[in-house]
């Protein structure tokens, strides 16, 4: 029999500075749609939008502190730095969690992506998820970033 002598204690509030440092690398982009029009500029802008929205989504979580990676290059992605270089940049920035991935445009309507999250402190893959979305518009990228951001909720590892 359980006897409670008053209300159960509430969890302690998060201590300032206890947020986990997380970085979102630039996502790689690959277009094999075969469309005649050169959309490289639009795709580069949409990939920047995707990354910014994903960082904003994560920054809204009290348990995470978003850190920008400084790679000394225009892009801070797996394809531009290689896996070892990207991990080294994240470690140098003091990041515990590294989010990275890519998007592949298969046709004018279908795109698919992959997102991975690595805990650099434990050298452990926490998440590997594929996602698809339809369309090649700002709205499609916004919706994809929102979906990925929601997928990353509560990824903070235990100490």
Order of alpha helices (4+ residues) and beta strands (2+ residues): beta-beta-alpha-beta-alpha-beta-beta-beta-alpha
